Structure formats: structure tokens, C-alpha cells
Amino acid sequence: MKKIRLFSFIGIIFVLLFSCGGPPADMPETNIIEIISKNINILREIKNNPEKSLKYFKDITNNFNALIAFYKDSSITVLSEETTPNNDDFIYTLNNNEFLVRRGLYITSQDKDVLYSFDKNIWYSNKSDANKEIEGIRNDYYISSKVEGNNIFIKYKMSLAVGRKPIIIKLDKPREIVTLKKDMIFANKDESKITVNLKEKILYIPENTLLKGSVNVTGNLVESQYKKGLIYIKALQNIYIYIKGMSFSVSFDKRNWNPNILSFDINPDIEVYAKEDNEVFFNVTATAIYDKDKVSMSLVKLFLKRM
């Protein structure tokens, strides 16, 4: 088992170090703001056409090829609006990037997959795979954007229902069912603080439960904040990402690609807990620092934790 873990880890390091290399010398860069705006327009056009939507996501997964530039001081601002859900939707957006559970549901985790059910008998995977034409959750969305210089403002509405072709999973063992209650803790950097382990138990989330949270990232790469209902992401230096199919490379100057992963100090902290009997709160904080003259084992620890 230790050998398998070692070889898996070496494989991950190899992929990260070599990935797809740098882009062709004559490849033009595209502002990430332009790419987001263009793809939002496409998503609006194909929204009600399942065949075009499937083709779009297959192309994005397999054939996307671009040199993307997230320029220093560029920003992305995201705001949700309340939508009117359809009869079969079970979660929908409110204002201020908040969501409401419209229909009581059960959730649990198995093999690193989050499963959901409405009757404790039929369990759906939330995973989607365009290549296999699997859709775990169907999203009825509306999205628009406005570009001002190197800043883009995105508004969206969405409501979620069971996917058109979900994977149905059988639970590997009987599990205790617990109902959402204030102060339950589902995720924490300190695992000893977790009070409900979804790998072992089933959580029932009643209808009219509020889902909300905050995101705060600091460091010298990007800054992300949640303020007054807005999600705000800003680049703190020029970041260039070359994507070719399922592979990607990163650079800060377009000359040196795939910097040493040990020069990144990435420390995420994710908390998920019940703030009230009818409110689940997600709190994501992280530091993201790159310093070519320093060595950090943070990414190595993250990889090992997920293996």
C-alpha cells in the first residue's frame, strides 16, 4: 500500500512539473475577462438546447486550447438573484449568493462522492461527465455579464433538479440518519471538531433550509472576498494559464512555465457547519503565496491528504 501511495505521489508530481509545457511561441494571449464574457453569451444561447449543451461541454473538456491572461488588478464580481424554481427543483438561488432548499433531502458521502436522495432509497451521484453523457444535477440557469475595462460583473440565477442521466448508487452499508441541528460541524481543518461524519452518517436537510457562506483568499496571487452579498476575485499579479484539453501550465512572465510547486504556499481551510437549525454555513479561507526563493511542503501535504 505504501508503494502504491509513493508511486501515485510521484505520478502527481510528474504531471504537475511537465503537464502540457508552454504554449506555441506565436500563440496570442486572451484576457480572461473576454473568455468569461464570450462563454456566458454561449451558455445563454444553448441553455434550452440539450444537444448543443452536451456538445459545448464535450468541446470544453476535450478541445479547449488557449493562453489565458488574468492581468494584475483585473477583477471578477459575482452576484446572484432570486429565481422562481420549477416544480421538480430542490435548491434555488436567492439574492446575495445564497441558496434555499425547496424540498427536503438526504445527503451522505461514499468513495469521495457526495450522494443525495429524497426517499433514503434511491441515491444519486452529483457527478457529471459530458464525455459519458452523465448529468448528476440539472441546472436551470440564467446568467449575464457586463464588462468594464479589465473588470467583469456577473449576475446569475439558478435552480437545481435531478440530472437527465444521473448515476444511481447503492450505499455500501446501513447508516444512521441525523436531522440538521444548530452547531453540527461537517467539515473542519481540525477533524476532531467534526460532529457529523457524512462518510458514516446520513444528514437530512429539511425544506426551507438556507445555504450561505463566505470566501476569503489572501496572499500574492489572487485576492477573493465575500462582501455585502458579492463574491469578488482580483488578480494581484499577472497570471498566465495555458490550457490544452485536460492539461494546463502556469507562468507569471510567459517565459518560465510550470514553476516549482514547492515555491507555492497554499493553505486552504474549509468549514461547513449548521449556524442554525435551518441554516448551513460554508466558510472558505485560504492563503495563496508564490515565492521562488522559499520552499513549502503545503501542496505536497494536500496531495497526500487526498490520496
Secondary structure, 3 states (H helix, E strand, C coil): CHHHHHHHHHHHHHHHHHCCCCCCCCCCEEEHHHHHHHHHHHHHHHCCCHHHHHHHHHHHHHHCEEEEEECCCCEEEEEECCCCCCCCCCEEECCCCCEEECCCEEEEEECCEEEEECCCCCEEECCCECCCCEEEEEEEEEEEEEEECCEEEEEEEEEEEEEEECCEECCCCCCEEEECCCCCEEECCCHHHCCCCCCCEEEEECCCCEEEEEEEEEECCEEEEEECCEEEEEECCCEEEEEECCEEEEECCCCCECCCHHHEEEEEEEEEEEEECCEEEEEEEEEEEECCCCCCCHHHHHHHHHC
